[in-house]
């Protein structure tokens, strides 16, 4: 690893936790617990002058006592004790990265807090040490089961989604929502940047952009001072990676809250919208939208065009999907189903089914059984004008939801068209949804969420097409 590389945060071979504790209410306890319980194979050294052993590991009085080489230092002690520890890190000459969990620096907006942060950076720069934070929770890397955070321990399912955030709470919530999907949604790397005294949003975006194991980048953003840098970095990264951004401060009230939280100036929302469009960043509306969209991108191919077929077993959610398509200013359109396709659908579906009323919308009705779901899907996928399918079902009591999933999976559809599936609702369909998602077939809570995820995929496809012209 080269000097100064962010690899020292994400791939350290040894870590010291200063402020490690046996008290579950302390940050140092949770950091040590996450490091030792998730399977991280590197060396971990707890540091606490009042303990001889913590969580089964020998404890050191300070970092100067640790005989082994150190890559990463995680600091969890109160702010007033941080600077002497950083000075020790400089003197060791081997530590390459610091995660400063401690709060009480520039985010306090006091002269004392700002001065301490400036000194922290100055000390670290003497020895080419990179710093996350302060006021942050650090990093996670599922590839090596690394977790330096104070976040609740989450299931580390490996996947292609990497996350970073200006808010620890939002970054942690994204992970918890991903874990709470019918099948836990895999992720790759995670980072909370805190005050960004050194490592900032652009550093991590650039790092994720060069990471071969990252497919989708999710950002929670409150504000950024280097708008030109954001555009240039995102343009480079978005050629190969999907970038999703949840940007707050969309109005005056939100902007004030963002500034109060991290001191980030949100700026005019229209400026961010324009910057995102220019650089290939896809903007999402909320946490649910973020997770839905990341799920779709991580599992599905992009549509080649914007024509969608709505294939629904129930009229109500089908109408909701149509409403959502209608809100998108023509960005998504209903596909045309050929006369031959209509004949096939009418022949295989129940007599009361409504086929192409309007064109591209098929209501199979509640009488449709699992084979008819699967047969109808096969027909519309083979339609030349169909670029994507949204399959919606509300299985009645006489049709176990898992029967539908089993039949769909048994077909092994050979298609490069995205299929977004909505099973309604709750515990009744949870097992069926899990079956599909374990096979990389994304499912969604509502029909509207399916439409919004497809819209983001079409926006991405259009951006890539425009970039090639």
Helices and strands as residue ranges (DSSP letters): H 7-10, E 14-18, H 27-37, E 43-47, E 53-54, E 57-60, G 63-65, E 72-75, G 79-81, H 82-92, E 97-100, G 106-108, H 111-126, E 130-133, E 138-141, E 146-147, E 161-165, H 168-179, E 189-192, H 201-209, E 216-221, H 227-237, E 242-247, H 252-262, H 269-279, E 281-283, H 287-299, E 307-312, H 315-326, E 333-334, H 339-348, E 354-355, E 361-363, H 370-381, E 388-393, H 401-411, E 418-423, H 427-438, E 443-444, H 447-468
